[in-house]
Amino acid sequence: MARTRNLLIIMSDEHQSRALSCAGHPLVKTPNLDKLAARGVRFTNGYTPSPICVPARAAFASGRYVHDIRLWDNAMPYTGKPRGWGHALQDRGVRVESIGKLHYRDAEDPAGFDVEHIPMQVVGGHGMVWGSIRREDERVRKEGRMLGPYIGPGESNYTRYDTAVVNRAIDWFDDAAGRPQQPWCLYVGLVAPHFPLIVPQEYLDLYPVDSLPPFKLHTLDGFVNHPWVQKQNFALTGDEGFKDDAERRMAAACYFALCSFLDDNIGKLVAALEANGQLEDTTIIYTSDHGDNVGARGLWGKSNMYEESVAVPLILAEPGATAGICATPVSLLDVSQTIIDHFGATLEGERPGRSLYDIAAAPEQPDRVIFSEYHAVGAVSAAYMLRKGDWKLIHYHNFRPELFNLAEDPEETTNRAEDPACALVLAELENELRKICDPAAMNDLAFADQDAMIEGYGGREVAMNMGAPAATPPPET
């Protein structure tokens, strides 16, 4: 059943689920997101279907798992197939448009939007092909720091792009206000707090470097990463690319400052809706495509299954709703189903998502199973995450697993996979994983699809030079 007439979906890029003041972060200041959460439900256990941009967004668009749609990595962007929530809304006659980052293939593809305003898509229509070369004996290592050559105060192409996206959205709201009989769905894609870690000084001033806590489980303090993670780090220059600890801490301060920059932009969007009288007839969903490690375990960016990377913030704000939190585990696939549900639309095919409206209204289901997978840059084999109840399994193909009790150990400091007392739990979660997919078969299928794509481009020597080395450049605005 439809709720409010209108629906606004805001998706940021790389926003760690904990980096919200309403989530209890000791430093991050997000007053506008806090206000949004106070208008509805904040889901405290939200996850991405894949902790990297392009497959996460393709899964979100279609409402289906990555291994189901076979768009495995940042070189396999969404083209409108399989049909997704946007197509369902178009079938229903709903005005559905996008402004900002999509990370699909091309604006000419029938991806489910009537209009794509200043869309940010993958480079060249092909994306990061070099990252698909990931077998251990064939990997490509890109020189230069993943986070960019400069970290600190200023403006980047990304902050300028977000400003343009917000301004375009404000104009769009004014246009929509002039069509009061037409319900609408608008998707707004913002890139902050994704690197480059460059942010206007006014936001950086909120986070003095000496106020930052120490990095969690940092490799400089003697922490040893899981062997799969160690091998993955070969592909991109990460923590070792900092010239000293002062620059490393500046990077963390810039990330948190970009969260406040993002929050300020969301405040502008909400204020614009209120100013033209549409706020009380618009439901707002806020989330992100994945998180960011921000130096934990000596890791930056995303691309692994730890909470910093795989968990996402998720807020469903309805006018007149009672503020609350919901601990039932959810994913971006549930957001996809919620959009369809909001307008009473339908979409053929089976999808694992469930409407957030229904989840929030029902008794909490802590044992609901949530799944994520990774077959992209740096991964010498597939990685899978399965969350059920207090327990979280990270299954690495051909590597030993990790098992964490998130209730007792929310920072994931102690791997219980080899603890005899946890043998039954480990077996149960492995069984739940295999109900969703065959992890070995999907590992092999991903490699086969990537091999075929690389061969189609002319082989390894051609593919290794295709795609942006790190951050996708935004379009001209």
FENNORVEN-V94929 format. One line per field, one symbol per residue. ss: DSSP state (A for helix, B for strand, O for the rest). A space follows every 10 residues. Layout:
# FENNORVEN-V94929
ss=???
This chain:
# FENNORVEN-V94929
ss=OOOOOBBBBB BBBOOBOOOO AAAOOOOOOO AAAAAAAOOB BBBOOBBOOO OOAAAAAAAA AAOOOAAAAO OOOOOOOOOO OOOOAAAAAA AAOOBBBBBB BOOOOOOOOO OOOOBBBBBB OOAAAOOOAA AAOOOOOOOO OBBBBOOOOO OBBOOOAAAA AAAAAAAAAA AAAAAAAOOO OOOBBBBBBB BBBOOOOBBO AAAAOOOOAA AOOOOOOOAA AOOOOOAAAA AAOOOBBOAA AOOOAAAAAA AAAAAAAAAA AAAAAAAAAA AAAAAOOOAA ABBBBBBBOO OOOOOAAAOO OOOOOOAAAA BBOBBBBOOO OOOBBBOOOB BAAAAAAAAA AAOOOOOOOO OOOOOAAAAA AOOOOOOOOB BBBBOOOOOO OOBBBBBBOO BBBBBBOOOO OBBBBOOOOO OOOOOOOOOA AAAAAAAAAA AAAAAAOOAA AAAAAAAAAA AAAAAAOOOA AAAOOOOOOO OOOOOOO
